[in-house]
Amino acid sequence: MRRLLSATLAVLALIVLGSVRPSLGASPRASATVRGRVDIRRPLDAPAPRPGVADLGHDPLFQPGDRRRAVVYFETAPQPAFEDSGELRATLRQEHETFVPHVLAIRTGTVVDFPNLDPIYHNVFSLSKTRAFDLGRYAKGHSKAVRFDEPGIVRVFCDIHSHMSAFILVFAHRFFAVTDEQGAYRIDRVPSGTYTVTAWYEGVAQQSRQVTVPQAGETVDLDFALR
């Protein structure tokens, strides 16, 4: 009799838990996808280097493909969007006297590692209000880290090599994406609603569009053209 009662209570508990689960947060099937392409029509110029002794006689490596990436993000996050995803970590490496990737998008609270893969010294720093820092000089095989707790845009440079620069965009939510080499992006698990979505490029071009995300399982195409 006790075994039967225990089994009955266990089944009832599973039913109750199953009935309240939807109120705890949106399931993957209760959300949609926003995807599209960002067409960057601005002329691509190599970054103008600041004069520096370390750059004399040096032809910096220029990577046009990496510099053609844009960031697409929601201006405001949907209400049920804030999630605890545990420890957040990303990497912005120094390789061939270039920051890779050139554009990094992260969430607040993310720790970014700055490993040096070059056989020379680098000195990574930023004077940005969002997160100012100076890591000092360090050699190949060494890495230093910085935590980013405030949303905003951070410009990153090397104090030794003036041609090196990168962008770190810090968001208070997860609804953002960096385009791939073909300009495509994809943002998943978006709750239904109407939002303003912005495409950003290098701080010199951006476009905002409004999009209505329908009910669960739908895919919305949203393209941008930046001039």
C-alpha positions in Angstrom: 0.0 0.0 0.0 2.8 2.4 0.9 4.6 1.6 -2.4 1.4 2.3 -4.3 0.9 5.6 -2.5 4.5 6.6 -3.1 4.3 5.8 -6.8 1.0 7.8 -7.1 2.6 10.8 -5.4 5.6 10.7 -7.7 3.4 10.6 -10.8 1.3 13.6 -9.4 4.5 15.5 -8.8 5.7 15.0 -12.4 2.3 16.1 -13.7 2.4 19.3 -11.5 5.9 20.1 -12.6 5.0 19.5 -16.2 2.0 21.8 -15.9 4.0 24.8 -14.5 7.1 24.4 -16.7 5.9 26.8 -19.4 5.6 29.7 -16.9 9.3 29.3 -15.9 10.6 30.5 -19.3 10.1 30.1 -23.0 11.1 26.7 -24.4 13.2 26.4 -27.6 10.0 25.7 -29.6 8.2 28.8 -28.2 10.6 31.1 -30.0 11.5 32.2 -33.5 14.6 33.0 -35.6 15.7 36.3 -37.1 18.2 35.9 -39.9 19.5 37.8 -42.9 22.4 39.5 -44.6 24.2 42.8 -44.1 25.5 44.4 -47.3 28.3 46.8 -46.6 28.6 49.2 -49.5 31.1 51.6 -48.0 34.5 51.5 -49.7 37.0 49.5 -47.8 40.2 51.3 -46.9 43.2 50.0 -45.0 43.3 51.5 -41.5 45.5 54.6 -41.3 48.4 53.7 -38.8 49.5 56.1 -36.1 53.2 57.0 -36.4 55.4 54.7 -34.3 59.0 53.6 -34.1 58.1 49.9 -34.2 56.3 50.4 -37.5 59.2 51.8 -39.5 59.8 49.8 -42.6 56.9 47.5 -41.7 54.0 46.7 -44.0 51.2 45.6 -41.7 49.1 42.6 -42.6 45.7 43.7 -43.9 42.8 41.3 -43.7 39.9 42.8 -45.6 37.6 39.8 -45.0 37.7 40.1 -41.3 37.2 43.8 -41.5 34.0 43.4 -43.4 32.1 41.9 -40.5 29.1 43.8 -39.0 27.2 43.3 -35.7 23.4 42.9 -35.7 21.6 43.4 -32.4 18.3 44.1 -30.7 18.0 47.6 -29.3 16.1 46.2 -26.3 15.9 42.7 -25.1 12.6 40.7 -24.9 11.3 40.5 -21.3 12.0 36.8 -20.8 15.5 37.1 -22.3 17.7 37.4 -19.3 19.3 34.1 -18.6 22.1 32.9 -16.4 24.5 31.1 -18.7 27.3 30.5 -16.2 30.8 31.7 -16.8 31.2 33.7 -20.0 34.6 33.7 -21.7 35.9 34.9 -25.1 39.3 35.3 -26.9 40.8 38.2 -28.8 44.2 36.9 -29.9 47.2 38.8 -31.2 48.4 37.0 -34.4 50.6 38.3 -37.3 50.4 41.7 -35.7 46.7 41.8 -36.0 43.8 41.4 -33.5 41.7 38.3 -34.4 38.8 38.7 -34.7 38.7 42.4 -35.6 35.2 42.6 -34.2 34.1 40.7 -31.0 30.6 40.8 -29.6 30.1 39.6 -26.0 27.6 39.8 -23.1 28.3 41.8 -19.9 30.2 39.8 -17.4 32.4 38.1 -20.1 36.1 37.6 -19.4 38.1 38.2 -22.6 41.6 36.5 -22.9 44.2 38.3 -24.9 46.9 35.7 -25.8 50.0 36.7 -27.7 50.8 34.3 -30.5 53.5 36.5 -32.2 57.2 36.1 -31.6 57.3 39.7 -30.5 56.0 41.8 -27.6 52.5 43.4 -27.6 50.9 45.9 -25.3 47.1 45.7 -25.4 45.2 48.7 -24.1 42.0 50.7 -24.3 41.0 54.2 -23.3 37.3 53.6 -23.8 34.9 54.8 -21.2 33.1 51.5 -21.2 36.2 49.6 -20.1 39.7 51.3 -19.9 42.7 49.0 -19.3 46.4 48.6 -20.1 47.8 45.1 -20.0 51.5 46.1 -20.3 54.0 44.4 -22.5 54.1 40.6 -22.7 55.8 38.0 -24.9 54.7 35.1 -27.1 52.9 32.3 -25.2 51.6 34.6 -22.5 48.0 35.8 -22.1 46.2 38.3 -20.0 42.5 38.8 -19.3 39.9 41.6 -18.8 36.4 41.3 -17.5 33.7 43.5 -19.2 30.8 44.4 -16.9 29.3 47.4 -18.6 27.5 47.5 -22.0 29.1 49.7 -24.7 31.8 49.8 -27.4 35.4 49.3 -26.5 38.2 50.2 -29.0 41.3 48.1 -28.5 44.9 49.0 -29.6 48.5 47.9 -29.2 50.8 50.5 -27.7 53.7 49.1 -29.6 52.2 48.6 -33.1 50.0 51.5 -34.2 48.3 49.6 -37.1 46.7 47.1 -34.7 43.1 47.8 -33.6 39.9 46.0 -32.8 36.3 46.5 -31.6 34.6 44.8 -28.6 30.9 45.4 -28.4 29.4 44.5 -25.0 25.7 43.8 -24.7 23.4 43.4 -21.6 21.5 40.6 -23.4 22.1 37.7 -25.8 20.2 39.0 -28.9 23.1 39.9 -31.2 25.3 38.3 -33.8 28.4 39.0 -35.8 28.1 38.4 -39.6 30.2 35.8 -41.3 32.4 36.3 -44.3 29.4 36.4 -46.6 27.6 39.0 -44.5 25.0 36.5 -43.1 23.8 36.5 -39.5 21.3 34.5 -37.4 19.7 35.2 -34.0 17.8 32.3 -32.5 15.3 31.8 -29.6 13.6 35.1 -30.1 10.2 35.4 -28.3 7.3 36.8 -30.4 6.9 40.5 -30.5 7.9 43.7 -32.3 11.5 44.9 -32.0 14.0 47.4 -33.3 17.0 45.7 -34.8 20.2 47.5 -35.7 23.2 46.6 -38.0 26.4 48.3 -37.0 29.7 48.5 -38.9 33.0 50.0 -37.6 31.2 52.9 -35.8 30.9 54.6 -39.2 27.7 53.1 -40.6 24.6 51.7 -39.1 20.9 51.1 -39.9 17.9 50.3 -37.7 14.8 48.4 -38.8 11.7 47.3 -37.1 10.7 43.7 -37.2 7.7 41.7 -36.0 8.5 38.2 -34.8 5.4 35.9 -35.2 4.6 32.9 -33.1 6.7 29.9 -32.3 8.9 28.2 -34.9 8.8 30.9 -37.5 11.8 32.4 -39.3 12.0 36.1 -40.2 14.3 37.4 -42.9 15.7 40.9 -42.2 18.4 42.3 -44.5 20.4 45.5 -44.1 22.4 47.8 -46.5 25.1 50.0 -44.9 26.5 52.9 -46.9 
